């Protein structure tokens, strides 16, 4: 066990809407300008976490079989690596769980295996400066060939200047996210993505706030931001349940709740969006309250939200929940 400084936390190493041609041209130009943003945001090489959980066990994180349990002072974050470990329990904290310098507060990565994260913050918060509050990635041995499921359960408030909760499968599988607490982010609050066949389900109770700061030379950041997103690239289902207010502002393209598939992909079969609470979205070009954008399938949207969307350049869509 080593400390990077006298005061450092103990560190342990253990084994939509149809858009006009003019709108699309604006979008392509702006997105091309910042094409490197996603790559930059995902670079985390050299980041040091307080608990790097790999067998055998030791420190505040105890590993029993495939389950790692971390408690106490986790003020510098937790990082776990599969596939030996497939479940990470974080609870009974003594102070905020956080990380700085581009790291995620909780980071769990595996190859072709399942991930389960159970986080109970108690009276504390998870805070990530430069990273995600909770991040889970299932990777494969090559591009888009991963196989595995992600389950994330969080209780407590999350704050991040990237994403609050991010569940990402580079292939086939299911992402299931359950959140109980308020979430603040700059690019999004909750994001579940599957890059091949599979499904995404998000169940959120709590308020969501996503506000981005402008870039030099731009009145806002010129790319998409969202409150809650579920995305399946190939055939699969997306279900998003939100109980709480959603506020999204500060980018060229902003959406409160988004269920979509990437351009040129095979659309999911069914989409269900249930929302209760106020949704407020403002943007320079495109502001949408709720969007379900697939080429085929069924859409079920029993929404009880008051939606207020304001865009400077294009007429906003309060809700589009139909085939495009």
C-alpha positions as CSV (number, residue, x, y, z in Angstrom):
1,X,0.0,0.0,0.0
2,X,1.5,3.4,-1.0
3,X,0.6,7.0,-0.7
4,X,1.4,9.6,-3.4
5,X,1.6,12.3,-0.8
6,X,1.4,12.6,3.0
7,X,-2.3,13.6,2.9
8,X,-3.4,11.3,0.0
9,X,-6.2,8.8,0.5
10,X,-4.9,5.2,1.0
11,X,-4.3,3.5,-2.3
12,X,-4.5,-0.3,-2.7
13,X,-3.7,-2.5,-5.6
14,X,-5.7,-5.7,-5.4
15,X,-5.8,-8.8,-7.9
16,X,-37.0,13.3,-34.4
17,X,-38.0,15.1,-35.9
18,X,-37.4,15.4,-39.7
19,X,-35.0,18.3,-40.3
20,X,-34.4,20.5,-43.2
21,X,-31.3,20.2,-45.4
22,X,-30.2,23.6,-44.1
23,X,-30.4,22.2,-40.5
24,X,-28.5,19.1,-41.4
25,X,-25.7,21.1,-43.1
26,X,-25.3,23.2,-40.0
27,X,-25.2,20.1,-37.9
28,X,-22.5,18.4,-40.0
29,X,-20.3,21.5,-40.1
30,X,-20.4,22.0,-36.3
31,X,-20.0,18.3,-35.5
32,X,-17.0,18.1,-37.9
33,X,-15.4,21.0,-36.0
34,X,-15.5,19.0,-32.8
35,X,-15.1,15.4,-34.1
36,X,-12.3,14.8,-31.7
37,X,-14.3,15.7,-28.6
38,X,-15.5,12.1,-27.9
39,X,-12.0,10.7,-28.3
40,X,-10.6,13.4,-26.0
41,X,-13.2,12.9,-23.3
42,X,-12.6,9.1,-23.3
43,X,-8.8,9.3,-22.9
44,X,-7.9,8.3,-19.3
45,X,-4.4,6.8,-19.6
46,X,-2.2,7.4,-16.6
47,X,-5.1,8.2,-14.2
48,X,-4.5,7.0,-10.7
49,X,-7.4,5.7,-8.6
50,X,-7.5,5.2,-4.8
51,X,-8.7,1.7,-5.1
52,X,-7.7,-0.3,-8.1
53,X,-9.6,-3.5,-7.5
54,X,-8.1,-6.7,-8.9
55,X,-7.6,-10.0,-7.0
56,X,-6.3,-10.8,-4.4
57,X,-8.1,-8.6,-1.9
58,X,-6.9,-6.0,0.5
59,X,-7.4,-2.4,1.8
60,X,-10.9,-0.9,2.0
61,X,-12.0,-3.1,-1.0
62,X,-12.6,-6.8,-0.1
63,X,-12.8,-9.3,-2.9
64,X,-14.7,-12.6,-2.3
65,X,-14.9,-14.7,-5.4
66,X,-16.3,-12.4,-8.2
67,X,-17.6,-9.8,-5.8
68,X,-15.7,-6.7,-4.7
69,X,-17.0,-4.6,-1.8
70,X,-15.6,-1.2,-1.1
71,X,-16.4,0.9,2.0
72,X,-15.0,3.7,4.1
73,X,-12.8,6.4,2.7
74,X,-13.1,6.2,-1.1
75,X,-12.5,9.9,-1.6
76,X,-10.2,9.4,-4.5
77,X,-12.5,7.0,-6.4
78,X,-12.6,3.3,-7.2
79,X,-11.5,1.4,-10.3
80,X,-12.3,-2.2,-10.9
81,X,-11.2,-4.5,-13.7
82,X,-12.9,-7.8,-14.9
83,X,-13.4,-10.5,-15.9
84,X,-12.5,-12.2,-12.6
85,X,-14.6,-9.6,-10.8
86,X,-18.1,-9.0,-12.2
87,X,-19.8,-7.2,-9.2
88,X,-18.7,-4.0,-7.4
89,X,-20.5,-3.0,-4.3
90,X,-19.8,0.5,-2.9
91,X,-21.4,1.5,0.4
92,X,-20.9,2.7,4.0
93,X,-18.8,5.7,2.9
94,X,-17.2,8.0,5.4
95,X,-17.0,11.0,3.0
96,X,-17.7,11.9,-0.6
97,X,-16.6,9.6,-3.4
98,X,-14.8,11.6,-5.9
99,X,-11.9,11.8,-8.4
100,X,-10.1,14.6,-10.3
101,X,-7.7,15.0,-13.2
102,X,-9.8,13.2,-15.8
103,X,-10.7,10.1,-13.8
104,X,-14.1,8.6,-13.2
105,X,-15.3,8.4,-9.6
106,X,-16.3,4.8,-10.2
107,X,-14.8,3.0,-13.1
108,X,-15.4,-0.7,-14.0
109,X,-14.1,-2.2,-17.3
110,X,-14.2,-5.8,-18.4
111,X,-13.8,-7.9,-21.6
112,X,-16.7,-10.1,-22.7
113,X,-18.2,-10.4,-19.3
114,X,-21.0,-8.9,-17.2
115,X,-20.7,-5.9,-15.0
116,X,-22.9,-5.1,-11.9
117,X,-22.4,-1.9,-9.9
118,X,-24.3,-1.3,-6.7
119,X,-23.6,2.2,-5.3
120,X,-25.2,3.5,-2.1
121,X,-23.8,6.9,-1.2
122,X,-25.8,7.3,2.0
123,X,-25.5,11.0,3.0
124,X,-22.6,11.7,0.7
125,X,-22.2,12.4,-3.1
126,X,-20.2,11.0,-6.0
127,X,-18.2,13.8,-7.7
128,X,-16.0,13.5,-10.8
129,X,-14.0,16.5,-12.1
130,X,-12.9,15.6,-15.6
131,X,-14.6,12.2,-15.7
132,X,-17.8,10.4,-15.2
133,X,-19.4,9.8,-11.8
134,X,-20.2,6.2,-12.6
135,X,-18.7,4.5,-15.7
136,X,-19.0,0.9,-16.9
137,X,-17.6,-0.5,-20.1
138,X,-17.8,-3.9,-21.7
139,X,-15.1,-4.3,-24.3
140,X,-14.4,-7.1,-26.8
141,X,-11.3,-8.4,-28.4
142,X,-11.9,-6.3,-31.5
143,X,-14.2,-3.5,-32.6
144,X,-17.9,-4.0,-31.8
145,X,-17.6,-7.7,-30.9
146,X,-18.1,-7.5,-27.1
147,X,-20.6,-9.7,-25.4
148,X,-21.9,-8.9,-21.9
149,X,-24.5,-7.1,-19.8
150,X,-24.3,-4.0,-17.6
151,X,-26.4,-3.4,-14.5
152,X,-25.9,-0.2,-12.6
153,X,-27.9,0.7,-9.4
154,X,-27.2,4.0,-7.7
155,X,-28.6,5.7,-4.6
156,X,-27.5,9.2,-4.0
157,X,-26.6,12.4,-5.8
158,X,-24.0,12.4,-8.7
159,X,-22.1,15.3,-10.1
160,X,-19.8,15.3,-13.1
161,X,-18.5,17.7,-15.8
162,X,-18.9,14.8,-18.3
163,X,-21.6,12.2,-17.7
164,X,-23.3,11.2,-14.4
165,X,-23.9,7.5,-15.3
166,X,-22.4,5.9,-18.4
167,X,-23.1,2.3,-19.4
168,X,-21.4,1.3,-22.7
169,X,-21.2,-2.1,-24.5
170,X,-19.0,-2.3,-27.5
171,X,-21.1,-5.1,-29.0
172,X,-24.1,-7.2,-27.9
173,X,-25.8,-7.1,-24.5
174,X,-28.2,-5.3,-22.2
175,X,-27.7,-2.1,-20.3
176,X,-30.0,-1.6,-17.2
177,X,-29.6,1.5,-15.2
178,X,-31.6,2.4,-12.0
179,X,-30.9,5.7,-10.4
180,X,-32.3,7.2,-7.2
181,X,-31.0,10.7,-6.7
182,X,-30.3,14.0,-8.5
183,X,-27.7,14.0,-11.3
184,X,-25.7,17.0,-12.7
185,X,-23.5,16.7,-15.8
186,X,-22.2,18.8,-18.7
187,X,-22.7,16.3,-21.6
188,X,-25.5,14.2,-20.2
189,X,-26.9,12.8,-17.0
190,X,-27.6,9.2,-17.9
191,X,-26.4,7.4,-21.0
192,X,-26.9,3.7,-21.9
193,X,-25.5,2.5,-25.3
194,X,-25.2,-0.8,-27.0
195,X,-23.3,-0.9,-30.3
196,X,-24.8,-4.0,-31.7
197,X,-28.0,-6.0,-30.8
198,X,-29.4,-5.7,-27.3
199,X,-31.5,-3.5,-25.2
200,X,-31.3,-0.4,-22.9
201,X,-33.5,0.3,-19.9
202,X,-33.2,3.4,-17.7
203,X,-35.3,4.0,-14.6
204,X,-34.5,7.4,-12.9
205,X,-36.1,9.0,-9.9
206,X,-34.6,12.4,-9.2
207,X,-33.9,15.7,-11.0
208,X,-31.5,16.0,-13.9
209,X,-29.5,19.1,-14.8
210,X,-27.2,19.3,-17.8
211,X,-25.6,22.6,-18.5
212,X,-22.5,23.1,-20.7
213,X,-20.1,26.1,-20.7
214,X,-19.5,27.9,-24.0
215,X,-16.3,27.3,-26.1
216,X,-14.1,30.2,-27.1
217,X,-15.5,31.5,-30.4
218,X,-18.8,29.7,-29.9
219,X,-21.8,30.9,-28.0
220,X,-22.4,27.3,-26.9
221,X,-20.7,23.9,-27.3
222,X,-21.5,22.8,-30.9
223,X,-22.6,19.2,-30.3
224,X,-25.4,17.1,-28.8
225,X,-26.2,17.1,-25.1
226,X,-29.1,15.3,-23.4
227,X,-30.6,14.6,-20.0
228,X,-31.2,10.9,-20.5
229,X,-30.3,8.8,-23.5
230,X,-30.8,5.2,-24.5
231,X,-29.2,4.0,-27.8
232,X,-29.1,0.6,-29.5
233,X,-27.3,0.4,-32.8
234,X,-29.0,-2.7,-34.1
235,X,-32.3,-4.5,-33.3
236,X,-33.3,-4.2,-29.7
237,X,-35.6,-2.3,-27.3
238,X,-35.2,0.9,-25.5
239,X,-37.2,1.9,-22.3
240,X,-36.7,5.1,-20.4
241,X,-38.6,5.9,-17.3
242,X,-38.1,9.3,-15.7
243,X,-39.7,10.8,-12.5
244,X,-38.3,14.2,-11.9
245,X,-37.5,17.5,-13.5
246,X,-35.1,17.6,-16.5
247,X,-33.2,20.8,-17.4
248,X,-30.8,20.9,-20.4
249,X,-29.1,24.0,-21.8
250,X,-25.9,25.3,-23.4
251,X,-25.3,23.4,-26.6
252,X,-26.2,23.7,-30.3
253,X,-28.3,20.5,-30.1
254,X,-30.1,19.7,-26.8
255,X,-32.7,17.0,-25.9
256,X,-34.4,16.2,-22.6
257,X,-35.0,12.5,-23.2
258,X,-33.5,10.8,-26.3
259,X,-34.1,7.2,-27.6
260,X,-32.2,6.7,-30.8
261,X,-29.8,4.7,-33.0
262,X,-26.8,6.0,-34.8
263,X,-27.1,7.2,-38.4
264,X,-27.2,4.3,-40.8
265,X,-28.0,1.7,-38.2
266,X,-30.8,-0.9,-37.9
267,X,-33.5,0.6,-35.8
268,X,-34.7,-1.0,-32.5
269,X,-38.0,-2.8,-32.4
270,X,-39.8,-1.1,-29.6
271,X,-39.4,2.2,-27.7
272,X,-41.1,3.1,-24.4
273,X,-40.7,6.5,-22.8
274,X,-42.5,7.4,-19.5
275,X,-41.8,10.8,-18.0
276,X,-43.3,12.7,-15.1
277,X,-41.9,16.1,-14.2
278,X,-41.0,19.4,-16.0
279,X,-38.7,19.2,-19.0
280,X,-37.0,22.4,-19.9
281,X,-34.6,22.5,-22.9
282,X,-32.9,25.5,-24.6
283,X,-30.4,25.5,-27.5
284,X,-29.0,27.6,-30.4
285,X,-30.1,25.3,-33.2
286,X,-32.2,22.3,-32.0
287,X,-34.1,22.0,-28.7
288,X,-36.3,18.9,-28.1
289,X,-38.1,17.8,-25.0
290,X,-38.5,14.1,-25.9
291,X,-37.3,12.4,-29.1
292,X,-37.7,8.8,-30.1
293,X,-36.0,8.5,-33.5
294,X,-36.1,5.1,-35.2
295,X,-37.0,4.1,-38.7
296,X,-39.3,1.3,-37.6
297,X,-40.9,-0.4,-34.6
298,X,-43.5,0.7,-32.0
299,X,-43.4,3.7,-29.8
300,X,-45.2,4.0,-26.5
301,X,-45.0,7.4,-24.8
302,X,-47.5,8.0,-21.9
303,X,-45.8,11.3,-20.9
304,X,-47.1,13.4,-18.1
305,X,-44.4,16.1,-18.3
306,X,-44.8,19.8,-19.0
307,X,-42.3,20.5,-21.8
308,X,-40.8,23.8,-22.6
309,X,-38.3,23.8,-25.4
310,X,-36.7,26.9,-26.9
311,X,-34.3,27.0,-29.9
312,X,-32.9,30.2,-31.4
313,X,-32.6,29.0,-35.0
314,X,-35.1,26.2,-35.6
315,X,-38.7,25.6,-34.5
316,X,-38.4,23.3,-31.4
317,X,-40.1,20.0,-31.1
318,X,-41.7,19.5,-27.7
319,X,-42.2,15.8,-28.2
320,X,-41.7,13.5,-31.2
321,X,-42.5,9.9,-30.4
322,X,-43.1,8.2,-33.7
323,X,-41.4,6.6,-36.7
324,X,-39.3,9.2,-38.6
